[in-house]
Amino acid sequence: MIRIGLTGGIGSGKSTVAAMLRDAGYPVVDADQVARDNMEPGSSVLQEVAEVFGTDILDDNGVLDRAELARRAFSSEEQTQKLNGITHPAIRRESERRLAQFEKEGARAAVYDMPLLIELGLDESMDVTVVVDADAEERVRRLVRSRGLEEQDARNRIARQIDDATRKARADVVIDNNGPLTELEPQVNELVEYIEKML
Ligand code: ATP
């Protein structure tokens, strides 16, 4: 099975491209969804997080108080790394399991939509690395308009990520999403043709 790693900065259009690839017939593992599922009540990952950050981040039903965890985990670089040290390997394991499941079900190609694909070096285990690219200013506009983020918050989040040049340097395919969706579609179609040739 061809593994297609899909990444890009916040608000670049990863989910939009992932949806188009799903429509083209490729199943998608969404790393953000995996991260949320890993924090469901009763999960072993959440248990581990609670042991490190305090069981009082869980309510009586075992539901995580996200704001409280964020306060504790983002209080220092060391605490953040502690959290990432638990969650990142867990996301990696569960994503791998889901991709293997698609393969078992007979998928010829599958997409891994992962914001941290390059940061965590997971692009190395992909057959194709696709980077969705859009200028920071355009991403800020989209994040403010459709996600309701404050402009400064959007800028801060972008600034905390790896820079676009580093990301693009690791790409096999760069999709330019600066234009309207009508300019995105033909590029995704081209990507599908490229993948089909690999099969
Ligand atoms: P995140 O990193 O936050 O998960 P993302 O990279 O998955 O974001 P999307 O959710 O696909 O990005 O896109 C961000 C927003 O911009 C969405 O509301 C989406 O509908 C919109 N968008 C994406 N591409 C375009 C485009 N070409 N023109 C206009 N709006 C777009």
Boltz pocket constraint, residues with backbone or C-beta under 6 A from the ligand:
constraints:
  - pocket:
      binder: B
      contacts: [[A, 8], [A, 9], [A, 10], [A, 11], [A, 12], [A, 13], [A, 14], [A, 15], [A, 16], [A, 17], [A, 115], [A, 142], [A, 143], [A, 146], [A, 147], [A, 177], [A, 178], [A, 179], [A, 180], [A, 181], [A, 184]]
      max_distance: 6.0
